[in-house]
Amino acid sequence: MIEVKNIKKGFGERTVLNGVSVTMQAGKCNLIIGASGSGKTVFMKSMVGLLVPDEGEICYNEKDFNKLNNEEKKEIRQQIGMLFQGSALFDSLTVEQNVMFPLNMFTKDTYAKKLKRVNEVLERVKLKDVNRKFPAELSGGMKKRVGIARAIVLNPKYLFVDEPNSGLDPQTSLVIDKLVKEITTEYDITTVVNTHDMNSVMEIGDHIIFMFQGKKEWEGSNKEIIFNKNERLNEFIFASDFLKDAKDMRMLEQTGKINNDRDMDKLLKG
Ligand SMILES: Nc1ncnc2c1ncn2[C@@H]1O[C@H](COP(=O)(O)OP(=O)(O)OP(=O)(O)O)[C@@H](O)[C@H]1O
């Protein structure tokens, strides 16, 4: 369980996070949305311990991460998988070596055991015959899948994903979203995703946190977001492609019918 309690973080004069409190839902996809510069990345970096908040607590199982000793921090870190923007694979390492990297760092397993695990997770993300390839030889979507394989290789309890769809076409984005959602449910992971992508919000957003100027402005589910009455959130979502879907949903509510052939079942599924 991840509980964020009133965290504040600034750089010099600039306050970036201004008292954020939220509980990430266990075994669900928790999405952080908000305009560029609203503090999403700083928030995520604070949660994984890459940044130390000026005030407040980031609690894993009710213990403040920043008050743990090094050994205890290492234990939590081992339970955290991360998928960075752009996948952040090591260019000079093969796919197999990239995915094996966390196992080399955190385990003393034999090579054979590590290789077995690497192949298991590559299979899970539906990648075959890529062990010997280098990242430069892969498509953007394949790189993301390698990144996901690496993020789950240690069987994490927590998965942090920064902008999973950046640089991907809509079709590939959907595949990656689906994979993140499936893995979250299958392995009972608490997943936190930073995203700009409103399609992701509808597809995988079990719990959505809307950030505005360093504060949590709204939180709710992907069904609640459609009919929300928060002005700032509506301004944000109406500036995106989501507008069309949200308008359709409202019309459906008001008139009982929609004026185009969009797949409402798909939009409503949760
Ligand atoms: N290390 C740093 N030093 C100084 N300022 C920083 C630092 N990291 C982030 N900031 C500032 O904090 C603010 C929030 O940045 P952050 O990257 O969290 O935004 P974001 O919501 O993730 O934006 P985007 O969607 O564009 O990635 C920005 O104004 C940024 O310039």
The ligand as an ORCA input file, in Angstrom:
! r2SCAN-3c Opt
* xyz 0 1
  N      15.341     19.326    -10.627
  C      14.591     20.411    -10.826
  N      15.061     21.639    -10.553
  C      14.288     22.733    -10.722
  N      13.014     22.704    -11.169
  C      12.499     21.513    -11.458
  C      13.240     20.293    -11.304
  N      12.449     19.262    -11.665
  C      11.266     19.804    -12.040
  N      11.299     21.143    -11.911
  C      10.175     22.058    -12.216
  O       9.014     21.558    -11.608
  C       7.864     21.826    -12.402
  C       7.058     20.577    -12.567
  O       7.798     19.671    -13.376
  P       7.315     18.201    -13.723
  O       8.361     17.633    -14.609
  O       6.973     17.471    -12.491
  O       6.004     18.503    -14.548
  P       5.080     17.456    -15.321
  O       3.700     17.686    -14.817
  O       5.637     16.095    -15.199
  O       5.210     17.982    -16.803
  P       5.275     17.132    -18.179
  O       3.885     16.619    -18.384
  O       5.651     18.173    -19.174
  O       6.300     16.046    -18.029
  C       8.378     22.398    -13.720
  O       8.198     23.803    -13.684
  C       9.849     22.080    -13.701
  O      10.594     23.051    -14.382
*
